[in-house]
Amino acid sequence: MGKNIVIIGSSGAIGGAFTQHLAALHPDATVHAYSRTPAAQAAPPVVHHLIDYADEASIAAAASQAAAEAAIDMVVVATGILHTEEIKPEKSLRDLSADKLQHLFAVNAVVPALVAKHFLPQLNRDQRSVFVALSAHAGSISDNEIGGWYAYRASKIALNMLIKNAAIEVGRRNKQAVIVGLHPGTVDSYLSEPFKKSLPTDKLFTPAFAAEQSIRMLDRLTPEHTGRCFEWDGQEMAP
Ligand SMILES: NC(=O)c1ccc[n+]([C@@H]2O[C@H](COP(=O)([O-])OP(=O)(O)OC[C@H]3O[C@@H](n4cnc5c(N)ncnc54)[C@H](OP(=O)(O)O)[C@@H]3O)[C@@H](O)[C@H]2O)c1
C-alpha cells in the first residue's frame, strides 16, 4: 500500500508545491490536499477536499476522513500569514493592535495546534511518520537582530512551542513520530510580496525549489529529531 499523505493549505504557494512534489515522488500514495477554496485541478494521486480552518469540527472531520482507509504517514501544515489586505507587518510598537495580534496568532498558531490535536493521533505508529508545520526563521529569538513584524514573529514562536509540546506528548506513545517545524527559505509567494523586492534574486526561492529541498531534508529526519525546528537545508533553527 502506498503512503497516506496530507497537505493542509494546498492552495498556498508552498503548500501547492509540496502537494505536487510529494505526488510526483509517491505516485502510488494517496495525497489528501486540503484548502478553503476548490482546487483548480487535482489528478491522482492527489485528492482535493475543502476545509474550514475556523471550525474545529471541520478540522476533526478532515482528520477522520484522511485516516479512514489507513494511518497517516505524513502531514504538512502549510497555512500561515504575514499580512492581509488590512494588516501590514508592524514596523513599530505604534503599529501594534490587539486585533492584528489575535488574527495572526489565530492563523499561525491556533490553526496548526488544532490540526495537530486531530491529526497527530492518526499518525502511523508502525513505521516512521512525519508531521511538519511551516514555521519561519523570523520566529528565532536569538537571531532577531532587526525587530519589527511583532505579530508574525511572536505567533511563529508560539507555534514552535506547540510543536515541541506535541512532540513530547505524542512521543510517549508513538516512537516513530517525527514532529517538527520547518523554515522553507524565503519563497516567492503572496506572503513574501511586501519584502521580496529588497532581496537579491538568488535569495528568493521558487515554491518548487523550496518544496523539493525541504522534502529532501525531511526525509533525513528520524524520531530523534522530533520537537525541533529546521531550516530547509537541514540546519537546526536557532531558538
Ligand atoms: N514565503 C516565504 O518566504 C516564507 C518564509 C518562511 C515561512 N513561510 C511560511 O510558509 C507558510 C506558507 O506560506 P506561503 O508563502 O505559501 O504563503 P501563501 O502562498 O500566501 O499561502 C498561505 C496559506 O495560508 C492559508 N491562509 C491564508 N489565510 C488564512 C486564514 N485566515 N486561516 C487559515 N489559513 C489561511 C492559505 O489558504 P487559502 O488559500 O485558503 O487562503 C494558504 O494555504 C506560512 O506558514 C509562512 O509563514 C513562508
The ligand as an SDF file (V2000), in Angstrom:
LIG
                    3D

 48 52  0  0  0  0  0  0  0  0999 V2000
    7.0320   32.6320    1.6140 N   0  0  0  0  0  0  0  0  0  0  0  0
    8.0490   32.7320    2.4710 C   0  0  0  0  0  0  0  0  0  0  0  0
    9.0550   33.3920    2.1890 O   0  0  0  0  0  0  0  0  0  0  0  0
    8.0010   32.0240    3.7990 C   0  0  0  0  0  0  0  0  0  0  0  0
    9.1310   32.0940    4.6380 C   0  0  0  0  0  0  0  0  0  0  0  0
    9.0900   31.4610    5.8810 C   0  0  0  0  0  0  0  0  0  0  0  0
    7.9650   30.7740    6.2710 C   0  0  0  0  0  0  0  0  0  0  0  0
    6.8770   30.7170    5.4390 N   0  0  0  0  0  0  0  0  0  0  0  0
    5.6720   30.0250    5.9160 C   0  0  0  0  0  0  0  0  0  0  0  0
    5.1870   29.1380    4.9400 O   0  0  0  0  0  0  0  0  0  0  0  0
    3.7640   29.0450    5.0710 C   0  0  0  0  0  0  0  0  0  0  0  0
    3.0980   29.1730    3.7080 C   0  0  0  0  0  0  0  0  0  0  0  0
    3.4230   30.4340    3.1480 O   0  0  0  0  0  0  0  0  0  0  0  0
    3.3010   30.7540    1.5730 P   0  0  0  0  0  0  0  0  0  0  0  0
    4.5000   31.5280    1.2320 O   0  0  0  0  0  0  0  0  0  0  0  0
    2.9680   29.5120    0.8040 O   0  0  0  0  0  0  0  0  0  0  0  0
    2.0750   31.7470    1.5750 O   0  0  0  0  0  0  0  0  0  0  0  0
    0.7680   31.8330    0.6740 P   0  0  0  0  0  0  0  0  0  0  0  0
    1.0190   31.4180   -0.7210 O   0  0  0  0  0  0  0  0  0  0  0  0
    0.2090   33.1810    0.9220 O   0  0  0  0  0  0  0  0  0  0  0  0
   -0.1960   30.7130    1.3340 O   0  0  0  0  0  0  0  0  0  0  0  0
   -0.8130   30.9650    2.5770 C   0  0  0  0  0  0  0  0  0  0  0  0
   -1.5730   29.7550    3.0550 C   0  0  0  0  0  0  0  0  0  0  0  0
   -2.2080   30.1170    4.2940 O   0  0  0  0  0  0  0  0  0  0  0  0
   -3.6260   29.9420    4.1810 C   0  0  0  0  0  0  0  0  0  0  0  0
   -4.3530   31.0010    4.8320 N   0  0  0  0  0  0  0  0  0  0  0  0
   -4.4780   32.2950    4.4800 C   0  0  0  0  0  0  0  0  0  0  0  0
   -5.2850   32.9460    5.3230 N   0  0  0  0  0  0  0  0  0  0  0  0
   -5.6920   32.0300    6.2190 C   0  0  0  0  0  0  0  0  0  0  0  0
   -6.5480   32.0870    7.3380 C   0  0  0  0  0  0  0  0  0  0  0  0
   -7.1700   33.2210    7.6860 N   0  0  0  0  0  0  0  0  0  0  0  0
   -6.7240   30.9740    8.0550 N   0  0  0  0  0  0  0  0  0  0  0  0
   -6.1020   29.8310    7.7100 C   0  0  0  0  0  0  0  0  0  0  0  0
   -5.2880   29.7080    6.6410 N   0  0  0  0  0  0  0  0  0  0  0  0
   -5.1000   30.8070    5.9160 C   0  0  0  0  0  0  0  0  0  0  0  0
   -3.9080   29.9880    2.6770 C   0  0  0  0  0  0  0  0  0  0  0  0
   -5.0900   29.2970    2.4250 O   0  0  0  0  0  0  0  0  0  0  0  0
   -6.1990   29.8860    1.4220 P   0  0  0  0  0  0  0  0  0  0  0  0
   -5.6360   29.7460    0.0720 O   0  0  0  0  0  0  0  0  0  0  0  0
   -7.3760   29.0240    1.7060 O   0  0  0  0  0  0  0  0  0  0  0  0
   -6.4040   31.3420    1.7760 O   0  0  0  0  0  0  0  0  0  0  0  0
   -2.6790   29.2870    2.1230 C   0  0  0  0  0  0  0  0  0  0  0  0
   -2.8260   27.8890    2.2420 O   0  0  0  0  0  0  0  0  0  0  0  0
    3.3500   30.0880    6.1020 C   0  0  0  0  0  0  0  0  0  0  0  0
    3.1660   29.4560    7.3670 O   0  0  0  0  0  0  0  0  0  0  0  0
    4.5640   31.0030    6.1830 C   0  0  0  0  0  0  0  0  0  0  0  0
    4.6850   31.6270    7.4480 O   0  0  0  0  0  0  0  0  0  0  0  0
    6.8650   31.3190    4.2130 C   0  0  0  0  0  0  0  0  0  0  0  0
  1  2  1  0
  2  3  2  0
  2  4  1  0
  4  5  1  0
  4 48  2  0
  5  6  2  0
  6  7  1  0
  7  8  2  0
  8  9  1  0
  8 48  1  0
  9 10  1  0
  9 46  1  0
 10 11  1  0
 11 12  1  0
 11 44  1  0
 12 13  1  0
 13 14  1  0
 14 15  2  0
 14 16  1  0
 14 17  1  0
 17 18  1  0
 18 19  2  0
 18 20  1  0
 18 21  1  0
 21 22  1  0
 22 23  1  0
 23 24  1  0
 23 42  1  0
 24 25  1  0
 25 26  1  0
 25 36  1  0
 26 27  1  0
 26 35  1  0
 27 28  2  0
 28 29  1  0
 29 30  1  0
 29 35  2  0
 30 31  1  0
 30 32  2  0
 32 33  1  0
 33 34  2  0
 34 35  1  0
 36 37  1  0
 36 42  1  0
 37 38  1  0
 38 39  2  0
 38 40  1  0
 38 41  1  0
 42 43  1  0
 44 45  1  0
 44 46  1  0
 46 47  1  0
M  CHG  2   8   1  16  -1
M  END
$$$$
